[in-house]
Amino acid sequence: MIGERLQELRKDHGVSQAQLAELLGVSHYTISSYECNRSDPDDNSKIIIAKLFDVSVDYLIGLIDEPLSFDRNKRCIPLPQTLSKDEYNDICDYIRYLEFKKNKVNE
């Protein structure tokens, strides 16, 4: 599970295996081994990966399916995986509208 998630997160964030390897102090072969589920990163590396990609360690290792933020101080709302990109954009637009409306009231 961690291999698939790691590869997906790395690609989604435009990070190469070599770049991730440098951040973790391992070889790119080790990253490839993680992504192929031949080995697992140590606990400290899991924490670094989770912080880098802003996901919980629980998500990274497959205990949960929602990619919650690593930073528990952030206010997060898990959205259904079934939302289309348009629906997601509509939600973002609505949040921006609420922020705009709040700012107008405070002026």
Secondary structure, 3 states (H helix, E strand, C coil): CHHHHHHHHHHHCCCCHHHHHHHHCCCHHHHHHHHCCCCCCCHHHHHHHHHHHCCCHHHHCCCCCCCCCCCCCCCCCCCCCCCCHHHHHHHHHHHHHHHHHHHHHHC
